[in-house]
Amino acid sequence: MKITETERLDFIEAARDDIDEIMRLEVDPENRDFIWQGSFEQHLGEIEDPNHLLLIFVDRRSGEHKGYTLCHIDNKSHVFELRRIAVSDKGSGYGREAMKGIIRYAFERLGTNRLWLDVYPDNTKGINLYESLGMHRDGVLRQNYLSERGYLDQIVYSLLKSEYEKLTWI
């Protein structure tokens, strides 16, 4: 089911048939160091969990998958956590467009008060994108995640509803 759209993208709730494509994006060399890779069963659980939103981005004209995102929604506290985002066709603006669409959806449709995410320090493209969209750098969780690359820091970024309402790009 389509939940929102942008100029070029439809955001559609992922289905079982989309999991292979999601997993392909996760292991793509341009993505794999920056996002966690889930199993088929884990992604199926995310689809079935009402507190998670697993979405695919589809090009409105071609019908091609351009990426996906996994979000966790805390309805009690009105907190929207963007857990993962991956796009294909790097450098085409799909990442920026997808982020804007997700942020708009969270604040305007879900009534979110706080949207947040974390990013590894070596994901400079992601950091530049989040900062250019007006997100606030909250701090660093030092050596918070053990990966194949060793212990990694995670930088936390957030955006509050009051900050979102002042942004010029909305």
GIJO-V526912 format. One record per residue. OMEGA is omega in whole degrees, 0 to 359 (none if undefined). Layout:
BEGIN
((OMEGA) (OMEGA))
END
This chain:
BEGIN
((178) (180) (177) (181) (172) (181) (183) (190) (166) (178) (188) (176) (181) (176) (179) (182) (181) (188) (180) (179) (177) (181) (177) (178) (182) (182) (177) (182) (180) (182) (195) (180) (187) (180) (177) (178) (181) (176) (177) (182) (179) (179) (177) (176) (178) (178) (184) (183) (181) (178) (177) (177) (178) (186) (170) (176) (182) (176) (186) (182) (186) (184) (181) (173) (180) (178) (178) (173) (173) (181) (173) (183) (175) (184) (181) (183) (180) (180) (181) (179) (174) (186) (180) (170) (177) (178) (170) (178) (179) (178) (181) (179) (181) (179) (178) (181) (179) (179) (179) (179) (179) (181) (178) (180) (182) (184) (187) (183) (183) (181) (180) (173) (182) (174) (180) (178) (171) (185) (176) (183) (180) (176) (186) (177) (178) (180) (179) (179) (183) (179) (180) (178) (176) (180) (182) (175) (184) (181) (183) (170) (189) (179) (187) (186) (177) (179) (175) (180) (181) (178) (182) (170) (173) (177) (181) (175) (177) (176) (179) (180) (180) (177) (179) (183) (180) (183) (181) (183) (182) (none))
END
